[in-house]
Amino acid sequence: MDVIQQLSEMGYEVVKWLQILGIPAAAIAFGIGGTIQIFGGSEGLRKAKPWYIGAAIGLIFIIGASSISQFIERKITF
């Protein structure tokens, strides 16, 4: 097994761990946003919007990370 294959496998392992940790983190961020919206009064939605947007963007990147890494691996050859 050469170095490039080892680095590729290590990259896949890192992506898997990020997905395992990132999905619950996004759920927590959505929960914090919901709590802020519920208890924030008239300004609740305005204060919660950054939590919702950040969690959604992070979730998109986390879910798409394995597809992005596979695409890059197929396009780059040594």
Secondary structure, 3 states (H helix, E strand, C coil): CCHHHHHHHHHHHHHHHHHHHHHHHHHHHHHHHHHHHHHCHHHHHHHHHHHHHHHHHHHHHHHHHHHHHHHHHHHCCC
